[in-house]
């Protein structure tokens, strides 16, 4: 019995002091295995296992199979799981800083999105730190573009269109453009267009390709309205329990995953735009008049976001525009 107690005490001490112990981390993610985000995360998990020689194994639970998307952040925060992935702007109603990458026409290409993330990351990390969470890496979705049933050459052409809006920002954009916002979820997009419930939407080339938008739409404008991101976070206590070598291995793998993920996102954009073109959709950049009009809406929505975000938001935008 004495030996058993000694062994138990040694194990407890080892765990408490952060000396290497083999363990498995369950990681919930929202998207299916085929999504490039999930592919990248599985690569990250393999890198961690290899670098730690099996001391830490990350088991990826994709497609919301362990926790549903809106539950993942709080599951990590509460220690139900040590690590997880979620769409960061889902937290906009918690703090406007979390929604900066979804402000329309603030950052309208990958270079601008990377600069915006560099400006926003310190404030974002501070907010997460207060909740016992640390950021490991973040990866963007393809930029959001405008899909319509007909050619759009100016802001006047948008007026009166029924617009698919799936969040408050989309609703506000529609109102400012003179469109009529209508709530439509992704699985219902084809039927909504086919039945005339909506005439236009802003979403990524990925969603357009996966929903076969060419069956019910004719035009895609590569407006790059915003470049939203997923973030991968870790519970601070769980991370601190790892020995230093394992911590370094996780951070090194995270850095590689972020770089790889941005490259994968750009490749995803090109591949999905090609699919749209191959299926005879008209794929173009917005002309000067349309671009100017959309940018004016972006300036107004940025000003509105700044009012909600306060001093932290002002600092982010100032650093971004420097």
C-alpha positions as CSV (number, residue, x, y, z in Angstrom):
1,X,0.0,0.0,0.0
2,X,2.9,2.3,0.8
3,X,4.4,1.8,-2.6
4,X,1.0,2.5,-4.2
5,X,0.7,5.7,-2.3
6,X,4.2,6.7,-3.3
7,X,3.5,6.0,-6.9
8,X,0.3,8.0,-6.8
9,X,2.1,10.9,-5.1
10,X,4.9,10.8,-7.7
11,X,2.4,10.9,-10.5
12,X,0.5,13.8,-8.9
13,X,3.8,15.7,-8.4
14,X,4.8,15.0,-12.0
15,X,1.5,16.4,-13.3
16,X,1.5,19.4,-11.1
17,X,5.1,20.5,-11.8
18,X,4.8,20.1,-15.6
19,X,7.3,17.3,-16.0
20,X,6.6,15.3,-19.2
21,X,3.6,13.0,-19.0
22,X,2.0,11.4,-22.0
23,X,-1.6,12.7,-22.5
24,X,-4.3,13.1,-25.1
25,X,-6.1,16.4,-25.8
26,X,-9.6,16.3,-27.3
27,X,-10.1,19.1,-29.8
28,X,-13.6,20.0,-31.0
29,X,-13.9,21.7,-34.4
30,X,-17.0,22.9,-36.2
31,X,-16.4,21.8,-39.8
32,X,-16.2,18.5,-41.8
33,X,-13.0,16.6,-42.5
34,X,-12.9,17.8,-46.1
35,X,-12.9,21.6,-45.1
36,X,-9.4,23.0,-45.5
37,X,-9.5,24.4,-41.9
38,X,-9.9,20.8,-40.6
39,X,-7.3,19.4,-42.9
40,X,-4.9,22.0,-41.6
41,X,-5.7,21.3,-38.0
42,X,-5.2,17.6,-38.4
43,X,-1.8,18.4,-39.9
44,X,-1.1,20.6,-36.8
45,X,-2.0,17.7,-34.6
46,X,0.3,15.3,-36.5
47,X,3.1,17.9,-36.1
48,X,2.6,18.1,-32.4
49,X,2.6,14.3,-31.9
50,X,5.8,14.0,-34.0
51,X,7.6,16.8,-32.3
52,X,6.8,15.6,-28.8
53,X,7.5,11.9,-29.7
54,X,3.9,11.0,-28.7
55,X,4.0,12.8,-25.3
56,X,1.1,14.9,-26.5
57,X,-1.6,13.6,-28.9
58,X,-4.4,15.9,-30.1
59,X,-7.5,14.0,-31.1
60,X,-9.6,16.1,-33.5
61,X,-13.4,15.8,-33.2
62,X,-14.6,17.5,-36.4
63,X,-18.1,18.6,-37.7
64,X,-19.3,19.6,-34.2
65,X,-19.3,16.0,-33.1
66,X,-18.0,16.8,-29.6
67,X,-19.4,20.3,-29.0
68,X,-21.6,22.4,-31.3
69,X,-19.9,25.4,-32.8
70,X,-21.4,28.1,-30.4
71,X,-20.3,25.9,-27.4
72,X,-16.7,25.4,-28.3
73,X,-15.2,28.6,-26.8
74,X,-16.9,28.2,-23.4
75,X,-15.9,24.5,-23.4
76,X,-12.2,25.5,-23.7
77,X,-12.7,28.3,-21.2
78,X,-14.3,26.0,-18.7
79,X,-11.7,23.3,-19.1
80,X,-14.1,20.7,-20.5
81,X,-11.6,20.5,-23.4
82,X,-8.1,21.9,-23.5
83,X,-8.2,23.2,-27.1
84,X,-10.7,24.1,-29.8
85,X,-11.5,26.0,-33.0
86,X,-14.3,28.5,-33.7
87,X,-15.3,31.4,-36.0
88,X,-14.0,34.4,-34.0
89,X,-16.6,37.0,-35.1
90,X,-19.3,34.7,-33.5
91,X,-18.2,36.5,-30.3
92,X,-18.9,40.0,-31.7
93,X,-21.9,40.4,-29.3
94,X,-19.6,39.6,-26.4
95,X,-17.1,42.3,-27.4
96,X,-16.9,44.2,-30.7
97,X,-13.2,43.6,-30.9
98,X,-13.9,40.0,-31.8
99,X,-15.9,41.1,-34.8
100,X,-13.3,43.5,-36.5
101,X,-12.6,41.0,-39.3
102,X,-16.3,41.0,-40.2
103,X,-16.6,44.8,-40.7
104,X,-17.5,45.1,-44.4
105,X,-14.9,46.7,-46.7
106,X,-12.4,47.4,-43.9
107,X,-9.8,44.8,-45.1
108,X,-10.5,43.6,-48.6
109,X,-7.7,41.2,-49.5
110,X,-5.4,38.8,-47.9
111,X,-2.6,41.3,-47.4
112,X,-4.9,43.7,-45.7
113,X,-6.5,41.0,-43.6
114,X,-3.1,39.9,-42.4
115,X,-2.3,43.5,-41.4
116,X,-5.6,43.9,-39.7
117,X,-5.0,40.7,-37.7
118,X,-1.6,41.9,-36.6
119,X,-3.3,45.1,-35.4
120,X,-6.1,43.3,-33.6
121,X,-4.3,40.4,-32.1
122,X,-2.9,42.1,-29.0
123,X,-6.4,43.3,-27.9
124,X,-7.9,40.0,-28.8
125,X,-5.3,38.1,-26.8
126,X,-5.9,40.4,-23.8
127,X,-9.6,39.7,-23.9
128,X,-9.1,35.9,-24.1
129,X,-6.4,36.0,-21.4
130,X,-9.0,37.4,-19.0
131,X,-11.0,34.3,-19.7
132,X,-8.1,31.9,-19.2
133,X,-7.6,31.3,-22.9
134,X,-4.6,31.8,-25.2
135,X,-4.5,32.0,-29.0
136,X,-2.4,29.5,-30.8
137,X,-3.2,30.5,-34.4
138,X,-5.8,31.9,-36.7
139,X,-6.7,31.1,-40.3
140,X,-8.9,33.1,-42.7
141,X,-11.8,31.9,-44.9
142,X,-11.8,33.1,-48.5
143,X,-12.9,36.7,-49.0
144,X,-16.6,37.4,-49.3
145,X,-18.1,38.2,-52.7
146,X,-21.4,39.4,-54.1
147,X,-23.7,36.9,-55.9
148,X,-26.6,38.1,-58.0
149,X,-29.1,37.0,-60.5
150,X,-28.2,39.8,-62.9
151,X,-25.4,42.3,-63.7
152,X,-24.7,44.9,-61.1
153,X,-22.9,48.1,-62.4
154,X,-23.7,50.6,-59.7
155,X,-25.3,51.0,-56.3
156,X,-28.6,51.8,-57.9
157,X,-28.7,48.3,-59.3
158,X,-28.7,46.9,-55.8
159,X,-31.7,48.9,-54.6
160,X,-34.8,46.9,-53.9
161,X,-33.0,43.5,-54.2
162,X,-33.9,40.9,-51.6
163,X,-30.6,40.2,-49.9
164,X,-29.7,37.1,-47.9
165,X,-28.4,38.4,-44.5
166,X,-27.2,35.9,-41.9
167,X,-26.0,38.2,-39.2
168,X,-26.5,41.8,-38.0
169,X,-23.6,43.2,-40.2
170,X,-25.2,41.7,-43.3
171,X,-28.6,43.2,-42.3
172,X,-27.0,46.6,-41.8
173,X,-25.1,46.4,-45.1
174,X,-28.4,45.6,-46.9
175,X,-30.2,48.5,-45.3
176,X,-27.4,51.0,-46.3
177,X,-27.4,49.7,-49.9
178,X,-31.2,50.0,-50.2
179,X,-31.7,46.2,-50.3
180,X,-34.2,44.2,-48.3
181,X,-32.5,41.9,-45.8
182,X,-33.9,38.3,-45.5
183,X,-32.6,35.7,-43.0
184,X,-31.5,32.5,-44.9
185,X,-29.3,29.7,-43.5
186,X,-26.7,28.0,-45.8
187,X,-28.6,24.8,-46.4
188,X,-31.7,26.8,-47.6
189,X,-29.8,29.0,-50.0
190,X,-30.6,27.1,-53.3
191,X,-34.3,26.9,-52.5
192,X,-34.5,30.5,-51.4
193,X,-33.1,31.8,-54.7
194,X,-35.1,29.3,-56.8
195,X,-38.4,30.5,-55.2
196,X,-37.5,34.2,-55.4
197,X,-37.2,34.7,-51.6
198,X,-33.8,36.3,-52.3
199,X,-32.0,37.9,-55.3
200,X,-28.5,38.5,-53.9
201,X,-26.0,37.4,-51.2
202,X,-22.5,38.0,-50.0
203,X,-20.6,34.9,-49.2
204,X,-17.3,33.1,-50.0
205,X,-16.4,31.4,-53.3
206,X,-16.4,28.2,-51.2
207,X,-20.0,28.5,-50.2
208,X,-21.0,29.5,-53.7
209,X,-19.3,26.4,-55.2
210,X,-20.5,24.0,-52.6
211,X,-24.1,25.2,-53.0
212,X,-23.8,25.1,-56.8
213,X,-24.8,28.7,-57.1
214,X,-24.7,28.5,-61.0
215,X,-28.0,26.6,-60.8
216,X,-29.8,29.7,-59.6
217,X,-27.5,32.7,-60.1
218,X,-25.5,34.2,-63.0
219,X,-23.0,36.7,-61.6
220,X,-20.3,36.8,-59.0
221,X,-18.4,39.9,-58.0
222,X,-15.1,39.4,-56.2
223,X,-15.7,42.3,-53.9
224,X,-13.5,40.7,-51.1
225,X,-15.9,42.5,-48.7
226,X,-14.3,41.0,-45.6
227,X,-11.9,38.2,-44.8
228,X,-13.2,36.4,-41.6
229,X,-11.1,34.1,-39.6
230,X,-11.3,31.0,-37.4
231,X,-9.2,31.0,-34.3
232,X,-7.6,28.0,-32.5
233,X,-7.3,28.6,-28.7
234,X,-6.0,26.7,-25.8
235,X,-7.0,26.6,-22.1
236,X,-4.1,28.4,-20.3
237,X,-4.1,26.0,-17.3
238,X,-3.9,23.0,-19.6
239,X,-1.1,24.6,-21.6
240,X,0.9,25.5,-18.4
241,X,0.7,21.9,-17.2
242,X,2.8,20.8,-20.2
243,X,6.5,20.6,-19.8
244,X,8.5,23.4,-21.5
245,X,9.7,21.3,-24.4
246,X,6.1,20.3,-25.2
247,X,4.9,23.9,-24.9
248,X,7.5,24.9,-27.4
249,X,6.5,22.1,-29.7
250,X,2.9,23.2,-29.6
251,X,3.8,26.8,-30.3
252,X,6.1,25.9,-33.2
253,X,3.5,23.7,-34.7
254,X,0.9,26.5,-34.3
255,X,3.2,29.0,-36.1
256,X,3.6,26.6,-39.0
257,X,-0.2,25.9,-39.1
258,X,-1.0,29.6,-39.3
259,X,1.4,30.1,-42.2
260,X,0.2,27.0,-43.9
261,X,-3.5,27.8,-43.3
262,X,-3.3,31.2,-44.9
263,X,-1.6,29.6,-48.0
264,X,-4.4,27.0,-48.1
265,X,-7.1,29.7,-47.9
266,X,-5.6,31.5,-50.8
267,X,-5.5,28.2,-52.8
268,X,-9.1,27.5,-51.8
269,X,-10.2,30.9,-53.2
270,X,-8.5,30.3,-56.5
271,X,-9.8,26.8,-56.8
272,X,-13.4,27.8,-56.0
273,X,-13.4,30.8,-58.3
274,X,-12.3,28.4,-61.1
275,X,-15.2,26.2,-60.3
276,X,-17.6,29.1,-60.6
277,X,-16.1,30.1,-64.0
278,X,-16.1,26.5,-65.2
279,X,-19.8,26.4,-64.6
280,X,-20.4,29.4,-66.7
281,X,-20.9,32.0,-64.0
282,X,-19.8,35.5,-64.8
283,X,-16.9,36.2,-62.4
284,X,-15.6,39.7,-62.3
285,X,-14.2,42.4,-60.0
286,X,-16.6,45.2,-59.2
287,X,-16.4,48.2,-61.5
288,X,-15.2,51.5,-60.2
289,X,-18.7,52.9,-59.5
290,X,-19.8,49.8,-57.6
291,X,-16.5,49.6,-55.7
292,X,-16.7,53.2,-54.7
293,X,-20.3,52.8,-53.4
294,X,-19.5,49.7,-51.4
295,X,-16.4,51.4,-49.9
296,X,-18.6,54.3,-48.7
297,X,-20.8,51.8,-47.0
298,X,-17.7,50.2,-45.5
299,X,-16.6,53.6,-44.1
300,X,-20.0,54.1,-42.4
301,X,-20.1,50.6,-40.9
302,X,-16.5,51.0,-39.7
303,X,-17.5,54.2,-37.9
304,X,-20.5,52.4,-36.4
305,X,-18.2,49.6,-35.3
306,X,-15.8,52.0,-33.7
307,X,-18.5,53.5,-31.5
308,X,-19.2,50.0,-30.2
309,X,-15.6,49.0,-29.8
310,X,-14.5,52.2,-28.1
311,X,-10.8,53.0,-27.4
312,X,-9.6,49.5,-28.2
313,X,-11.3,49.6,-31.5
314,X,-9.8,53.0,-32.3
315,X,-6.3,51.7,-31.5
316,X,-6.8,48.7,-33.8
317,X,-8.0,50.7,-36.7
318,X,-5.3,53.4,-36.2
319,X,-2.6,50.6,-36.1
320,X,-4.1,49.0,-39.2
321,X,-4.2,52.2,-41.2
322,X,-0.7,53.3,-40.1
